[in-house]
C-alpha cells in the first residue's frame, strides 16, 4: 500500500476537518504515547527472548552405570 504525497495531504486535511485545530496537539500526544508504549513492549519482549536463549542449558545427567 503506497501512499503518495497527494493522498497524505488529503488525509491530513480530513483529519484537520474532523478533529479541528484545537484537538490536534492532544491527538498527536496520545498517538506518540501509544507508539512509545508499543516500542517499549516489543523491546521488553525481545530482551526476554534474548535472555532466555543466552541461558546455558543444564548439562545432561549421566545415567547410573549398571553391570
MITOR-863940 format. One record per atom (N, C-alpha, C, O): z, x, y; residue in one letter. Coordinates in steps of 0.05 Angstrom, whole numbers, padded with zeros to 5 digits, always signed. Layout:
N
ZXYa
...
This chain:
67
+00000+00017-00023x
+00000+00000+00000x
+00000+00018+00025x
+00021+00029+00032x
-00023+00021+00037x
-00025+00037+00061x
-00025+00020+00085x
-00041+00001+00088x
-00008+00027+00104x
-00006+00012+00129x
-00018+00030+00151x
-00009+00053+00155x
-00037+00020+00165x
-00049+00035+00187x
-00033+00030+00212x
-00015+00014+00213x
-00041+00044+00234x
-00027+00041+00259x
-00028+00012+00270x
-00009+00003+00282x
-00050-00001+00266x
-00053-00028+00276x
-00034-00047+00262x
-00022-00064+00276x
-00030-00045+00236x
-00012-00062+00221x
+00017-00056+00229x
+00033-00075+00232x
+00024-00031+00233x
+00051-00024+00241x
+00058-00036+00269x
+00080-00046+00273x
+00039-00033+00287x
+00043-00045+00314x
+00047-00075+00313x
+00064-00086+00326x
+00030-00088+00296x
+00033-00117+00293x
+00060-00125+00282x
+00072-00144+00291x
+00069-00110+00262x
+00096-00115+00251x
+00118-00111+00271x
+00136-00128+00273x
+00116-00090+00287x
+00136-00085+00308x
+00136-00107+00329x
+00158-00115+00338x
+00113-00117+00336x
+00112-00139+00356x
+00124-00164+00344x
+00139-00178+00358x
+00119-00169+00319x
+00130-00193+00306x
+00161-00191+00305x
+00175-00210+00310x
+00171-00167+00298x
+00200-00163+00297x
+00212-00167+00324x
+00233-00179+00327x
+00199-00157+00345x
+00209-00160+00372x
+00210-00189+00380x
+00229-00198+00393x
+00189-00204+00373x
+00188-00232+00380x
+00209-00248+00364x
+00221-00267+00375x
+00214-00241+00339x
+00233-00256+00323x
+00262-00251+00331x
+00277-00269+00335x
+00269-00225+00334x
+00296-00218+00339x
+00303-00215+00368x
+00326-00218+00376x
+00284-00209+00385x
+00289-00206+00413x
+00299-00178+00419x
+00309-00164+00402x
+00296-00169+00444x
+00304-00142+00452x
+00334-00136+00450x
+00342-00113+00448x
+00350-00157+00452x
+00379-00152+00452x
+00389-00147+00423x
+00410-00133+00420x
+00376-00157+00403x
+00385-00154+00376x
+00374-00129+00362x
+00384-00120+00341x
+00353-00117+00374x
+00340-00094+00361x
+00359-00070+00357x
+00359-00058+00335x
+00375-00062+00376x
+00394-00039+00371x
+00413-00045+00348x
+00419-00028+00332x
+00423-00070+00348x
+00441-00078+00327x
+00427-00077+00299x
+00439-00069+00279x
+00403-00087+00299x
+00387-00087+00274x
+00381-00059+00265x
+00383-00053+00241x
+00374-00041+00284x
+00369-00013+00277x
+00394+00001+00266x
+00392+00017+00248x
+00417-00005+00278x
+00442+00007+00269x
+00448-00001+00241x
+00456+00015+00225x
+00446-00027+00235x
+00452-00036+00208x
+00432-00026+00188x
+00439-00020+00165x
+00407-00023+00195x
+00387-00012+00178x
+00393+00018+00172x
+00391+00027+00149x
+00401+00033+00192x
+00408+00061+00189x
+00433+00064+00171x
+00433+00082+00154x
+00452+00046+00174x
+00476+00048+00157x
+00469+00042+00128x
+00479+00055+00110x
+00451+00023+00124x
+00443+00016+00097x
+00428+00039+00083x
+00433+00045+00060x
+00410+00052+00098x
+00396+00075+00088x
+00415+00098+00082x
+00412+00111+00061x
+00434+00102+00099x
+00454+00124+00095x
+00470+00119+00070x
+00475+00137+00054x
+00479+00094+00066x
+00495+00087+00042x
+00478+00091+00017x
+00488+00100-00004x
+00453+00083+00018x
+00435+00086-00005x
+00432+00115-00012x
+00433+00123-00036x
+00427+00132+00008x
+00424+00161+00003x
+00450+00173-00009x
+00449+00190-00027x
+00472+00164+00002x
+00498+00174-00008x
+00502+00166-00037x
+00511+00183-00053x
+00496+00142-00044x
+00499+00133-00072x
+00481+00148-00091x
+00489+00155-00113x
+00455+00152-00083x
+00437+00167-00100x
+00446+00196-00103x
+00443+00208-00125x
+00457+00208-00081x
+00466+00236-00083x
+00490+00238-00102x
+00491+00256-00118x
+00508+00219-00100x
+00532+00219-00118x
+00523+00216-00147x
+00534+00230-00164x
+00505+00198-00152x
+00496+00194-00179x
+00482+00219-00190x
+00486+00227-00213x
+00465+00232-00173x
+00451+00256-00181x
+00471+00278-00187x
+00468+00293-00207x
+00492+00281-00170x
+00512+00302-00174x
+00528+00297-00200x
+00534+00316-00214x
+00534+00272-00206x
+00548+00265-00230x
+00531+00272-00255x
+00542+00283-00274x
+00506+00266-00254x
+00488+00273-00276x
+00486+00303-00280x
+00487+00313-00302x
+00482+00317-00258x
+00480+00346-00260x
+00506+00358-00271x
+00505+00377-00287x
+00529+00348-00263x
+00554+00358-00272x
+00558+00353-00302x
+00569+00369-00316x
+00548+00330-00311x
+00551+00323-00340x
+00533+00341-00357x
+00540+00347-00379x
+00510+00350-00346x
+00493+00367-00361x
+00503+00396-00361x
+00497+00411-00379x
+00518+00403-00340x
+00528+00431-00338x
+00552+00435-00356x
+00558+00458-00363x
+00566+00414-00363x
+00589+00417-00380x
+00580+00428-00407x
+00561+00419-00419x
+00594+00449-00416x
+00586+00462-00441x
+00595+00444-00464x
+00618+00434-00465x
+00577+00440-00483x
+00585+00424-00506x
+00605+00439-00523x
+00605+00464-00524x
+00621+00424-00537x
+00641+00437-00554x
+00627+00450-00578x
+00607+00441-00588x
+00638+00473-00586x
+00627+00487-00609x
+00632+00471-00634x
+00654+00460-00637x
+00613+00469-00651x
+00617+00453-00676x
+00639+00466-00693x
+00640+00490-00696x
+00656+00449-00704x
+00678+00459-00720x
+00667+00465-00748x
+00650+00450-00759x
+00677+00487-00760x
+00667+00494-00786x
+00681+00476-00807x
+00705+00470-00805x
+00666+00469-00827x
+00677+00453-00848x
+00694+00471-00866x
+00687+00494-00870x
+00716+00460-00877x
+00732+00477-00895x
+00716+00485-00919x
+00701+00469-00931x
+00720+00510-00926x
+00705+00520-00949x
+00719+00513-00975x
+00743+00517-00978x
+00704+00502-00993x
+00716+00494-01019x
+00703+00511-01041x
+00679+00517-01039x
+00718+00518-01060x
+00708+00534-01082x
+00704+00517-01107x
+00696+00527-01128x
